[in-house]
């Protein structure tokens, strides 16, 4: 029995010595935000350095909000309208979650709710005396829900891991309901279903280690949409369309706050 215990003790000591030796010869590498990421092909000439800003294994939860309000009193787009009294507003809320599957590369999901509305009480258009038109009590409203997946690539610009740029490739679906009518109310509306593929670059800044603020804008979009018009609860018409566009629109700007953990 004593001999068995001696053999067991010797085996435990050998295992402990091997583990200690391995730990000394192969130290654990720590991740440092802002360190330079080396490309796979080191022979390539790089025009700028890419620093670590989103390490592998990181989770992100964020929220993007946009609100805009327009009034005919302070708008430069109403120069052709006389006696105009109009206003419009838009509210957009977009929560998202993402996982960094590789240094500076993340994949995630985003949900978005948009509510827009506008009203023209009175307006008279006069184009050089050759064309005139009067609008009165004109209303428009739209609500939409969308879900999308995106792949995001970061480029860190400083060696502290605080400032960077990114771009998103987005694939999503959207369902919206819109009404355009005169008077107090209407039972007529249209439903739009849309599938789109987009590209959106942006800039990110970390005021704290685990919190970032970001601004992005959608620059290009390829989409397919189907619109169904309803009159008195029945389909009165349909339209299918493909659209590809590249534009800079202030309404496509999103500001967000993200928590990293």
C-alpha atoms as an extended CHARMM CRD file, in Angstrom:
* protein
*
       261  EXT
         1         1  UNK       CA              0.0000000000        0.0000000000        0.0000000000  PROA      1               0.0000000000
         2         2  UNK       CA              2.8550000000        2.3490000000        0.8980000000  PROA      2               0.0000000000
         3         3  UNK       CA              4.5750000000        1.5550000000       -2.3880000000  PROA      3               0.0000000000
         4         4  UNK       CA              1.3760000000        2.4200000000       -4.3670000000  PROA      4               0.0000000000
         5         5  UNK       CA              1.1230000000        5.7810000000       -2.5890000000  PROA      5               0.0000000000
         6         6  UNK       CA              4.7530000000        6.5800000000       -3.4140000000  PROA      6               0.0000000000
         7         7  UNK       CA              4.1820000000        5.7800000000       -7.0990000000  PROA      7               0.0000000000
         8         8  UNK       CA              0.9970000000        7.9470000000       -7.1670000000  PROA      8               0.0000000000
         9         9  UNK       CA              2.8010000000       10.8680000000       -5.5110000000  PROA      9               0.0000000000
        10        10  UNK       CA              5.6630000000       10.6170000000       -7.9850000000  PROA      10              0.0000000000
        11        11  UNK       CA              3.2120000000       10.6360000000      -10.9280000000  PROA      11              0.0000000000
        12        12  UNK       CA              1.4070000000       13.7330000000       -9.5920000000  PROA      12              0.0000000000
        13        13  UNK       CA              4.7210000000       15.5540000000       -9.1480000000  PROA      13              0.0000000000
        14        14  UNK       CA              5.7800000000       14.7080000000      -12.7140000000  PROA      14              0.0000000000
        15        15  UNK       CA              2.4910000000       16.0250000000      -14.1620000000  PROA      15              0.0000000000
        16        16  UNK       CA              2.7420000000       19.2360000000      -12.1100000000  PROA      16              0.0000000000
        17        17  UNK       CA              6.3360000000       19.7370000000      -13.2660000000  PROA      17              0.0000000000
        18        18  UNK       CA              5.3230000000       19.2410000000      -16.9270000000  PROA      18              0.0000000000
        19        19  UNK       CA              2.4510000000       21.7480000000      -16.6700000000  PROA      19              0.0000000000
        20        20  UNK       CA              4.7180000000       24.3070000000      -14.9590000000  PROA      20              0.0000000000
        21        21  UNK       CA              7.3840000000       23.8720000000      -17.6200000000  PROA      21              0.0000000000
        22        22  UNK       CA              4.8080000000       24.2820000000      -20.4160000000  PROA      22              0.0000000000
        23        23  UNK       CA              3.4110000000       27.4360000000      -18.8430000000  PROA      23              0.0000000000
        24        24  UNK       CA              6.9230000000       28.8840000000      -18.5910000000  PROA      24              0.0000000000
        25        25  UNK       CA              7.9130000000       28.0740000000      -22.1750000000  PROA      25              0.0000000000
        26        26  UNK       CA              4.5680000000       29.1300000000      -23.7730000000  PROA      26              0.0000000000
        27        27  UNK       CA              3.2570000000       32.2820000000      -22.0430000000  PROA      27              0.0000000000
        28        28  UNK       CA             -0.3640000000       33.2880000000      -22.6220000000  PROA      28              0.0000000000
        29        29  UNK       CA             -0.6290000000       36.1290000000      -25.1320000000  PROA      29              0.0000000000
        30        30  UNK       CA             -2.7520000000       39.0680000000      -23.9800000000  PROA      30              0.0000000000
        31        31  UNK       CA             -4.8250000000       41.1720000000      -26.3510000000  PROA      31              0.0000000000
        32        32  UNK       CA             -4.0020000000       44.8780000000      -26.4380000000  PROA      32              0.0000000000
        33        33  UNK       CA             -6.4500000000       47.3470000000      -27.9870000000  PROA      33              0.0000000000
        34        34  UNK       CA             -4.7780000000       49.5390000000      -30.5530000000  PROA      34              0.0000000000
        35        35  UNK       CA             -2.0770000000       47.0490000000      -31.5100000000  PROA      35              0.0000000000
        36        36  UNK       CA             -1.2940000000       46.8040000000      -35.1880000000  PROA      36              0.0000000000
        37        37  UNK       CA             -2.9530000000       43.9300000000      -37.0660000000  PROA      37              0.0000000000
        38        38  UNK       CA             -0.6190000000       42.2830000000      -39.5380000000  PROA      38              0.0000000000
        39        39  UNK       CA             -2.1360000000       41.2250000000      -42.8930000000  PROA      39              0.0000000000
        40        40  UNK       CA             -2.0120000000       37.6070000000      -44.0320000000  PROA      40              0.0000000000
        41        41  UNK       CA              0.0870000000       38.6020000000      -47.0370000000  PROA      41              0.0000000000
        42        42  UNK       CA              2.9520000000       40.5610000000      -45.4620000000  PROA      42              0.0000000000
        43        43  UNK       CA              4.4060000000       41.2700000000      -48.9380000000  PROA      43              0.0000000000
        44        44  UNK       CA              1.5880000000       43.7390000000      -49.6900000000  PROA      44              0.0000000000
        45        45  UNK       CA              2.3710000000       47.4070000000      -49.3460000000  PROA      45              0.0000000000
        46        46  UNK       CA             -0.1490000000       48.9900000000      -46.9590000000  PROA      46              0.0000000000
        47        47  UNK       CA             -1.0910000000       52.6430000000      -47.3090000000  PROA      47              0.0000000000
        48        48  UNK       CA             -2.1800000000       52.8700000000      -43.6720000000  PROA      48              0.0000000000
        49        49  UNK       CA             -1.9630000000       50.7190000000      -40.5550000000  PROA      49              0.0000000000
        50        50  UNK       CA             -4.9540000000       48.7960000000      -39.2400000000  PROA      50              0.0000000000
        51        51  UNK       CA             -5.1320000000       48.8040000000      -35.4350000000  PROA      51              0.0000000000
        52        52  UNK       CA             -7.1810000000       46.4700000000      -33.2350000000  PROA      52              0.0000000000
        53        53  UNK       CA            -10.4590000000       48.1100000000      -32.1780000000  PROA      53              0.0000000000
        54        54  UNK       CA            -12.8580000000       45.1330000000      -31.8800000000  PROA      54              0.0000000000
        55        55  UNK       CA            -11.1520000000       41.9600000000      -30.5340000000  PROA      55              0.0000000000
        56        56  UNK       CA            -12.3210000000       38.4520000000      -31.3810000000  PROA      56              0.0000000000
        57        57  UNK       CA            -14.9760000000       37.0220000000      -29.0420000000  PROA      57              0.0000000000
        58        58  UNK       CA            -16.5410000000       40.3910000000      -28.1900000000  PROA      58              0.0000000000
        59        59  UNK       CA            -20.3250000000       40.9120000000      -28.0140000000  PROA      59              0.0000000000
        60        60  UNK       CA            -21.9690000000       44.2180000000      -28.9450000000  PROA      60              0.0000000000
        61        61  UNK       CA            -25.4290000000       45.5730000000      -28.1140000000  PROA      61              0.0000000000
        62        62  UNK       CA            -26.4110000000       48.9330000000      -29.5660000000  PROA      62              0.0000000000
        63        63  UNK       CA            -29.2330000000       51.3380000000      -30.2950000000  PROA      63              0.0000000000
        64        64  UNK       CA            -29.5140000000       53.8280000000      -33.1580000000  PROA      64              0.0000000000
        65        65  UNK       CA            -32.0250000000       56.6980000000      -33.1290000000  PROA      65              0.0000000000
        66        66  UNK       CA            -32.9530000000       59.3120000000      -35.7210000000  PROA      66              0.0000000000
        67        67  UNK       CA            -35.5560000000       62.0870000000      -35.5230000000  PROA      67              0.0000000000
        68        68  UNK       CA            -36.1870000000       64.8340000000      -38.0620000000  PROA      68              0.0000000000
        69        69  UNK       CA            -38.8130000000       67.5610000000      -38.1650000000  PROA      69              0.0000000000
        70        70  UNK       CA            -39.5640000000       69.8710000000      -41.1020000000  PROA      70              0.0000000000
        71        71  UNK       CA            -41.6470000000       73.0120000000      -41.2560000000  PROA      71              0.0000000000
        72        72  UNK       CA            -42.4880000000       75.2170000000      -44.2180000000  PROA      72              0.0000000000
        73        73  UNK       CA            -41.5460000000       78.3560000000      -42.2490000000  PROA      73              0.0000000000
        74        74  UNK       CA            -37.8240000000       77.5180000000      -42.2350000000  PROA      74              0.0000000000
        75        75  UNK       CA            -37.4790000000       75.4030000000      -45.3740000000  PROA      75              0.0000000000
        76        76  UNK       CA            -35.6500000000       76.4890000000      -48.5350000000  PROA      76              0.0000000000
        77        77  UNK       CA            -37.5110000000       73.8810000000      -50.5860000000  PROA      77              0.0000000000
        78        78  UNK       CA            -40.7900000000       75.7910000000      -50.5480000000  PROA      78              0.0000000000
        79        79  UNK       CA            -39.7220000000       78.6930000000      -52.7710000000  PROA      79              0.0000000000
        80        80  UNK       CA            -42.2090000000       77.7720000000      -55.5310000000  PROA      80              0.0000000000
        81        81  UNK       CA            -45.1240000000       77.5390000000      -53.1020000000  PROA      81              0.0000000000
        82        82  UNK       CA            -47.1100000000       80.5420000000      -51.9310000000  PROA      82              0.0000000000
        83        83  UNK       CA            -49.1490000000       80.7610000000      -48.7430000000  PROA      83              0.0000000000
        84        84  UNK       CA            -47.8810000000       77.3250000000      -47.7200000000  PROA      84              0.0000000000
        85        85  UNK       CA            -48.5600000000       75.7970000000      -44.3080000000  PROA      85              0.0000000000
        86        86  UNK       CA            -46.9320000000       72.3500000000      -44.1570000000  PROA      86              0.0000000000
        87        87  UNK       CA            -44.9950000000       70.1460000000      -41.7410000000  PROA      87              0.0000000000
        88        88  UNK       CA            -43.4860000000       66.6640000000      -41.6760000000  PROA      88              0.0000000000
        89        89  UNK       CA            -41.6060000000       64.4760000000      -39.2120000000  PROA      89              0.0000000000
        90        90  UNK       CA            -39.7730000000       61.1550000000      -39.1250000000  PROA      90              0.0000000000
        91        91  UNK       CA            -38.7390000000       58.9320000000      -36.2020000000  PROA      91              0.0000000000
        92        92  UNK       CA            -36.5140000000       55.8630000000      -36.5090000000  PROA      92              0.0000000000
        93        93  UNK       CA            -35.4590000000       53.3970000000      -33.7790000000  PROA      93              0.0000000000
        94        94  UNK       CA            -33.0340000000       50.5360000000      -34.5180000000  PROA      94              0.0000000000
        95        95  UNK       CA            -31.6850000000       48.1260000000      -31.8530000000  PROA      95              0.0000000000
        96        96  UNK       CA            -28.9220000000       45.7200000000      -32.8970000000  PROA      96              0.0000000000
        97        97  UNK       CA            -26.6520000000       42.9670000000      -31.5690000000  PROA      97              0.0000000000
        98        98  UNK       CA            -23.3850000000       41.6620000000      -33.0210000000  PROA      98              0.0000000000
        99        99  UNK       CA            -20.5670000000       39.1860000000      -32.3260000000  PROA      99              0.0000000000
       100       100  UNK       CA            -16.9210000000       39.6950000000      -33.3240000000  PROA      100             0.0000000000
       101       101  UNK       CA            -15.9270000000       36.4170000000      -34.9650000000  PROA      101             0.0000000000
       102       102  UNK       CA            -12.4580000000       37.6980000000      -35.9010000000  PROA      102             0.0000000000
       103       103  UNK       CA            -10.3610000000       40.7060000000      -34.9090000000  PROA      103             0.0000000000
       104       104  UNK       CA            -12.0570000000       43.8180000000      -36.3890000000  PROA      104             0.0000000000
       105       105  UNK       CA            -14.7420000000       41.7080000000      -38.1010000000  PROA      105             0.0000000000
       106       106  UNK       CA            -18.2800000000       41.2730000000      -36.7100000000  PROA      106             0.0000000000
       107       107  UNK       CA            -21.6330000000       39.8490000000      -37.7970000000  PROA      107             0.0000000000
       108       108  UNK       CA            -24.9780000000       40.8490000000      -36.3180000000  PROA      108             0.0000000000
       109       109  UNK       CA            -28.7100000000       41.4060000000      -36.5740000000  PROA      109             0.0000000000
       110       110  UNK       CA            -30.6780000000       44.6590000000      -36.5760000000  PROA      110             0.0000000000
       111       111  UNK       CA            -34.3830000000       45.4920000000      -36.1750000000  PROA      111             0.0000000000
       112       112  UNK       CA            -35.7950000000       48.8590000000      -37.1850000000  PROA      112             0.0000000000
       113       113  UNK       CA            -39.0570000000       50.7290000000      -36.6360000000  PROA      113             0.0000000000
       114       114  UNK       CA            -39.8280000000       53.8600000000      -38.6620000000  PROA      114             0.0000000000
       115       115  UNK       CA            -42.7550000000       56.2500000000      -38.3130000000  PROA      115             0.0000000000
       116       116  UNK       CA            -43.1690000000       59.1680000000      -40.7340000000  PROA      116             0.0000000000
       117       117  UNK       CA            -45.9830000000       61.6240000000      -41.3330000000  PROA      117             0.0000000000
       118       118  UNK       CA            -46.7320000000       64.9150000000      -43.0300000000  PROA      118             0.0000000000
       119       119  UNK       CA            -49.5310000000       67.4000000000      -43.6270000000  PROA      119             0.0000000000
       120       120  UNK       CA            -50.1920000000       70.2880000000      -46.0140000000  PROA      120             0.0000000000
       121       121  UNK       CA            -52.9860000000       72.5800000000      -44.8590000000  PROA      121             0.0000000000
       122       122  UNK       CA            -52.8340000000       75.0100000000      -47.7930000000  PROA      122             0.0000000000
       123       123  UNK       CA            -50.3730000000       75.6540000000      -50.5950000000  PROA      123             0.0000000000
       124       124  UNK       CA            -50.4400000000       77.3020000000      -54.0220000000  PROA      124             0.0000000000
       125       125  UNK       CA            -47.8200000000       76.4950000000      -56.6570000000  PROA      125             0.0000000000
       126       126  UNK       CA            -47.1110000000       79.0360000000      -59.3860000000  PROA      126             0.0000000000
       127       127  UNK       CA            -44.4160000000       78.2810000000      -61.9790000000  PROA      127             0.0000000000
       128       128  UNK       CA            -43.6530000000       81.4140000000      -64.0400000000  PROA      128             0.0000000000
       129       129  UNK       CA            -47.3480000000       82.0730000000      -64.5030000000  PROA      129             0.0000000000
       130       130  UNK       CA            -47.7460000000       79.0690000000      -66.8470000000  PROA      130             0.0000000000
       131       131  UNK       CA            -48.7590000000       76.4660000000      -64.3060000000  PROA      131             0.0000000000
       132       132  UNK       CA            -50.5470000000       76.7760000000      -60.9960000000  PROA      132             0.0000000000
       133       133  UNK       CA            -52.0480000000       74.2940000000      -58.5820000000  PROA      133             0.0000000000
       134       134  UNK       CA            -53.7100000000       74.5460000000      -55.1860000000  PROA      134             0.0000000000
       135       135  UNK       CA            -53.3800000000       71.9350000000      -52.4310000000  PROA      135             0.0000000000
       136       136  UNK       CA            -55.5460000000       71.7940000000      -49.3340000000  PROA      136             0.0000000000
       137       137  UNK       CA            -55.8110000000       69.4410000000      -46.3670000000  PROA      137             0.0000000000
       138       138  UNK       CA            -53.3770000000       66.8520000000      -47.7560000000  PROA      138             0.0000000000
       139       139  UNK       CA            -52.1180000000       64.1270000000      -45.3720000000  PROA      139             0.0000000000
       140       140  UNK       CA            -49.5540000000       61.3440000000      -45.5800000000  PROA      140             0.0000000000
       141       141  UNK       CA            -48.3750000000       58.7200000000      -43.0670000000  PROA      141             0.0000000000
       142       142  UNK       CA            -46.1370000000       55.6660000000      -43.1330000000  PROA      142             0.0000000000
       143       143  UNK       CA            -45.0620000000       52.9830000000      -40.6400000000  PROA      143             0.0000000000
       144       144  UNK       CA            -42.5410000000       50.2510000000      -41.3310000000  PROA      144             0.0000000000
       145       145  UNK       CA            -40.7810000000       47.3360000000      -39.6220000000  PROA      145             0.0000000000
       146       146  UNK       CA            -37.5940000000       45.7500000000      -40.8980000000  PROA      146             0.0000000000
       147       147  UNK       CA            -35.1550000000       43.0070000000      -39.9300000000  PROA      147             0.0000000000
       148       148  UNK       CA            -31.6610000000       42.5850000000      -41.3440000000  PROA      148             0.0000000000
       149       149  UNK       CA            -28.3270000000       40.8510000000      -40.9190000000  PROA      149             0.0000000000
       150       150  UNK       CA            -25.0410000000       42.6690000000      -41.4520000000  PROA      150             0.0000000000
       151       151  UNK       CA            -21.3280000000       42.0150000000      -41.6890000000  PROA      151             0.0000000000
       152       152  UNK       CA            -19.1300000000       44.8060000000      -40.3250000000  PROA      152             0.0000000000
       153       153  UNK       CA            -15.4310000000       45.4460000000      -40.9140000000  PROA      153             0.0000000000
       154       154  UNK       CA            -13.5110000000       47.8690000000      -38.6770000000  PROA      154             0.0000000000
       155       155  UNK       CA            -10.3070000000       49.7500000000      -39.3710000000  PROA      155             0.0000000000
       156       156  UNK       CA             -8.6440000000       51.1770000000      -36.2470000000  PROA      156             0.0000000000
       157       157  UNK       CA             -6.9530000000       54.5170000000      -36.8890000000  PROA      157             0.0000000000
       158       158  UNK       CA             -4.9860000000       55.0810000000      -33.6620000000  PROA      158             0.0000000000
       159       159  UNK       CA             -2.7350000000       52.9790000000      -31.4310000000  PROA      159             0.0000000000
       160       160  UNK       CA             -5.0570000000       53.4170000000      -28.4290000000  PROA      160             0.0000000000
       161       161  UNK       CA             -8.0440000000       51.6200000000      -30.0210000000  PROA      161             0.0000000000
       162       162  UNK       CA            -10.3090000000       54.6650000000      -29.6530000000  PROA      162             0.0000000000
       163       163  UNK       CA            -11.0820000000       55.9110000000      -33.1760000000  PROA      163             0.0000000000
       164       164  UNK       CA            -11.9030000000       53.9490000000      -36.2880000000  PROA      164             0.0000000000
       165       165  UNK       CA            -13.9700000000       53.6460000000      -39.4140000000  PROA      165             0.0000000000
       166       166  UNK       CA            -16.1750000000       50.7470000000      -40.5170000000  PROA      166             0.0000000000
       167       167  UNK       CA            -18.4370000000       49.6020000000      -43.3050000000  PROA      167             0.0000000000
       168       168  UNK       CA            -21.5050000000       47.3700000000      -43.2300000000  PROA      168             0.0000000000
       169       169  UNK       CA            -22.8750000000       44.9950000000      -45.8440000000  PROA      169             0.0000000000
       170       170  UNK       CA            -26.5890000000       44.6900000000      -45.0380000000  PROA      170             0.0000000000
       171       171  UNK       CA            -29.2160000000       42.2010000000      -46.2200000000  PROA      171             0.0000000000
       172       172  UNK       CA            -32.7280000000       42.8940000000      -44.9540000000  PROA      172             0.0000000000
       173       173  UNK       CA            -36.4730000000       42.7170000000      -45.4370000000  PROA      173             0.0000000000
       174       174  UNK       CA            -38.9610000000       45.5290000000      -44.7720000000  PROA      174             0.0000000000
       175       175  UNK       CA            -42.7550000000       45.6980000000      -44.5140000000  PROA      175             0.0000000000
       176       176  UNK       CA            -44.4280000000       49.1010000000      -44.5400000000  PROA      176             0.0000000000
       177       177  UNK       CA            -47.9410000000       50.5410000000      -44.6390000000  PROA      177             0.0000000000
       178       178  UNK       CA            -48.5810000000       53.9680000000      -46.1670000000  PROA      178             0.0000000000
       179       179  UNK       CA            -51.5680000000       56.2660000000      -46.5990000000  PROA      179             0.0000000000
       180       180  UNK       CA            -51.9360000000       59.3310000000      -48.8020000000  PROA      180             0.0000000000
       181       181  UNK       CA            -55.2610000000       61.1270000000      -48.6510000000  PROA      181             0.0000000000
       182       182  UNK       CA            -57.1460000000       64.4090000000      -48.4010000000  PROA      182             0.0000000000
       183       183  UNK       CA            -59.6160000000       65.1610000000      -45.6380000000  PROA      183             0.0000000000
       184       184  UNK       CA            -59.8050000000       63.7510000000      -42.1460000000  PROA      184             0.0000000000
       185       185  UNK       CA            -59.3210000000       60.0190000000      -42.7480000000  PROA      185             0.0000000000
       186       186  UNK       CA            -59.3450000000       57.2880000000      -45.3920000000  PROA      186             0.0000000000
       187       187  UNK       CA            -59.6890000000       53.5060000000      -45.5480000000  PROA      187             0.0000000000
       188       188  UNK       CA            -57.3710000000       53.3060000000      -48.5800000000  PROA      188             0.0000000000
       189       189  UNK       CA            -53.7450000000       52.3390000000      -48.0340000000  PROA      189             0.0000000000
       190       190  UNK       CA            -50.8320000000       50.4850000000      -49.5970000000  PROA      190             0.0000000000
       191       191  UNK       CA            -48.5980000000       47.6690000000      -48.3140000000  PROA      191             0.0000000000
       192       192  UNK       CA            -44.9940000000       47.4330000000      -49.4530000000  PROA      192             0.0000000000
       193       193  UNK       CA            -42.7060000000       44.4260000000      -49.0430000000  PROA      193             0.0000000000
       194       194  UNK       CA            -39.0490000000       45.0360000000      -49.7810000000  PROA      194             0.0000000000
       195       195  UNK       CA            -35.8590000000       42.9500000000      -49.9420000000  PROA      195             0.0000000000
       196       196  UNK       CA            -32.6670000000       44.9760000000      -50.1060000000  PROA      196             0.0000000000
       197       197  UNK       CA            -28.8890000000       44.6610000000      -50.1360000000  PROA      197             0.0000000000
       198       198  UNK       CA            -27.0200000000       47.7550000000      -48.9880000000  PROA      198             0.0000000000
       199       199  UNK       CA            -23.6340000000       49.2710000000      -48.1900000000  PROA      199             0.0000000000
       200       200  UNK       CA            -23.2000000000       51.6990000000      -45.2810000000  PROA      200             0.0000000000
       201       201  UNK       CA            -19.8650000000       53.1850000000      -44.0830000000  PROA      201             0.0000000000
       202       202  UNK       CA            -19.4170000000       54.9940000000      -40.7850000000  PROA      202             0.0000000000
       203       203  UNK       CA            -17.1040000000       56.2580000000      -38.0510000000  PROA      203             0.0000000000
       204       204  UNK       CA            -16.7940000000       54.9910000000      -34.4570000000  PROA      204             0.0000000000
       205       205  UNK       CA            -15.3010000000       56.5370000000      -31.3050000000  PROA      205             0.0000000000
       206       206  UNK       CA            -14.7680000000       54.9480000000      -27.8610000000  PROA      206             0.0000000000
       207       207  UNK       CA            -15.1700000000       57.5390000000      -25.0540000000  PROA      207             0.0000000000
       208       208  UNK       CA            -14.8530000000       54.6010000000      -22.6180000000  PROA      208             0.0000000000
       209       209  UNK       CA            -13.3090000000       51.1500000000      -22.9720000000  PROA      209             0.0000000000
       210       210  UNK       CA            -16.6300000000       49.3270000000      -23.3220000000  PROA      210             0.0000000000
       211       211  UNK       CA            -18.8650000000       52.0560000000      -24.7960000000  PROA      211             0.0000000000
       212       212  UNK       CA            -18.7360000000       53.4780000000      -28.3200000000  PROA      212             0.0000000000
       213       213  UNK       CA            -20.6530000000       56.0880000000      -30.2930000000  PROA      213             0.0000000000
       214       214  UNK       CA            -20.9980000000       55.8120000000      -34.0330000000  PROA      214             0.0000000000
       215       215  UNK       CA            -22.4270000000       57.5500000000      -37.0720000000  PROA      215             0.0000000000
       216       216  UNK       CA            -23.1790000000       55.8250000000      -40.3670000000  PROA      216             0.0000000000
       217       217  UNK       CA            -24.9170000000       56.5600000000      -43.6500000000  PROA      217             0.0000000000
       218       218  UNK       CA            -26.3600000000       54.2870000000      -46.3260000000  PROA      218             0.0000000000
       219       219  UNK       CA            -24.6770000000       55.0850000000      -49.6460000000  PROA      219             0.0000000000
       220       220  UNK       CA            -25.7350000000       52.2840000000      -51.9960000000  PROA      220             0.0000000000
       221       221  UNK       CA            -28.7210000000       49.9850000000      -52.1910000000  PROA      221             0.0000000000
       222       222  UNK       CA            -30.0870000000       47.2600000000      -54.4620000000  PROA      222             0.0000000000
       223       223  UNK       CA            -33.6960000000       46.3100000000      -53.7520000000  PROA      223             0.0000000000
       224       224  UNK       CA            -36.7700000000       44.4900000000      -54.9890000000  PROA      224             0.0000000000
       225       225  UNK       CA            -40.1950000000       45.6470000000      -53.8290000000  PROA      225             0.0000000000
       226       226  UNK       CA            -43.8150000000       44.6330000000      -54.2730000000  PROA      226             0.0000000000
       227       227  UNK       CA            -46.5600000000       47.1750000000      -53.5770000000  PROA      227             0.0000000000
       228       228  UNK       CA            -50.2380000000       46.2830000000      -53.1120000000  PROA      228             0.0000000000
       229       229  UNK       CA            -52.8650000000       49.0240000000      -53.0830000000  PROA      229             0.0000000000
       230       230  UNK       CA            -56.0240000000       48.4360000000      -51.0120000000  PROA      230             0.0000000000
       231       231  UNK       CA            -59.3760000000       50.1330000000      -51.5050000000  PROA      231             0.0000000000
       232       232  UNK       CA            -62.1590000000       49.3530000000      -49.0230000000  PROA      232             0.0000000000
       233       233  UNK       CA            -60.1660000000       46.3520000000      -47.7740000000  PROA      233             0.0000000000
       234       234  UNK       CA            -59.6530000000       44.7980000000      -51.2360000000  PROA      234             0.0000000000
       235       235  UNK       CA            -56.5890000000       44.7530000000      -53.4910000000  PROA      235             0.0000000000
       236       236  UNK       CA            -57.0760000000       47.3210000000      -56.2510000000  PROA      236             0.0000000000
       237       237  UNK       CA            -53.6250000000       47.1560000000      -57.8390000000  PROA      237             0.0000000000
       238       238  UNK       CA            -50.0850000000       45.7760000000      -57.5420000000  PROA      238             0.0000000000
       239       239  UNK       CA            -46.6580000000       46.8640000000      -58.7110000000  PROA      239             0.0000000000
       240       240  UNK       CA            -43.2840000000       45.0820000000      -58.7460000000  PROA      240             0.0000000000
       241       241  UNK       CA            -40.0300000000       46.9780000000      -59.1370000000  PROA      241             0.0000000000
       242       242  UNK       CA            -36.2650000000       46.5950000000      -58.9740000000  PROA      242             0.0000000000
       243       243  UNK       CA            -34.1640000000       49.5880000000      -57.9560000000  PROA      243             0.0000000000
       244       244  UNK       CA            -30.4430000000       50.2460000000      -57.7040000000  PROA      244             0.0000000000
       245       245  UNK       CA            -29.2020000000       53.5560000000      -56.3650000000  PROA      245             0.0000000000
       246       246  UNK       CA            -26.1310000000       55.2620000000      -54.9550000000  PROA      246             0.0000000000
       247       247  UNK       CA            -26.8240000000       58.5580000000      -53.2320000000  PROA      247             0.0000000000
       248       248  UNK       CA            -25.9640000000       60.7700000000      -50.2730000000  PROA      248             0.0000000000
       249       249  UNK       CA            -29.1800000000       61.4730000000      -48.3420000000  PROA      249             0.0000000000
       250       250  UNK       CA            -29.2880000000       63.1690000000      -44.9480000000  PROA      250             0.0000000000
       251       251  UNK       CA            -32.3350000000       61.0440000000      -44.0690000000  PROA      251             0.0000000000
       252       252  UNK       CA            -30.1350000000       57.9320000000      -44.2270000000  PROA      252             0.0000000000
       253       253  UNK       CA            -27.7980000000       59.0900000000      -41.4380000000  PROA      253             0.0000000000
       254       254  UNK       CA            -27.9630000000       57.0790000000      -38.2090000000  PROA      254             0.0000000000
       255       255  UNK       CA            -26.4300000000       57.9220000000      -34.8030000000  PROA      255             0.0000000000
       256       256  UNK       CA            -25.9370000000       55.0930000000      -32.3200000000  PROA      256             0.0000000000
       257       257  UNK       CA            -24.5850000000       54.0500000000      -28.9250000000  PROA      257             0.0000000000
       258       258  UNK       CA            -23.0850000000       50.5700000000      -28.4240000000  PROA      258             0.0000000000
       259       259  UNK       CA            -22.0050000000       48.6110000000      -25.3390000000  PROA      259             0.0000000000
       260       260  UNK       CA            -19.1370000000       46.1020000000      -25.7970000000  PROA      260             0.0000000000
       261       261  UNK       CA            -18.5910000000       43.1580000000      -23.4500000000  PROA      261             0.0000000000
